[in-house]
Amino acid sequence: MDFSQYLPYAAAFIIAIPFLVLCRQFVYNYIALKEKELQLLSVKSGGENRLQAYERMTLFLERMKPANLVNKFDKNLKPHEFIFLTEKSISEEYDYNSSQQLYISKLSWQNITTAKNNIIQLAHKTYENLSSDSNLEEYKTVFLMNYVNGDDYVSQALENLRREYLILSK
């Protein structure tokens, strides 16, 4: 048998094998680099979403502090109208920001929810303990004093958010 007629094919095959191996390796490396790029972009995007969630929830907690609530509505309201509008405002903002729980820890979300519920509860308890002829200024003063003399759950929730963000941002 004469293999000389197959020598050109054998030479082409020997030259083609390393070329095909290099092309295959290039394609796999290119795919791996693109996957890493996509991962980095998604992490960066997730980081931006997380930062925005912490900012929004911090703003929500700041707005919910009684010192900020008492300046929010018309001074001519009756105490029960003030409570209704305050509770409505807090609940609407809480509902609006509820999607942010995807980006913060379960504990932080629970702290925020607890702070919201405690502020609303404090507003109602203050009203229940007030005399029926009290005006809005008296209500606001008692409301602020009750908050100052009680647990500062809003500041606790804020501090927890700050700590959590600092840990995650490192």
Buried (B, 14 or more C-beta within 10 A) or exposed (E): EEEEEEEEEEEEEEEEEEEEEEEEEEEEEEEEEEEEEEEEEEEEEEEEBBBEBBEBBBEBBEBBBBEEBBEEBEEEBEBEEBBBBBBEBBEEBBEEBEEBBEBBBEEBBEBBBBBBEBBBEBBEEBBEEBEEEBEBEEBBEBBBEBBEEEEBBBEBBBEBBEEBBEEBEE
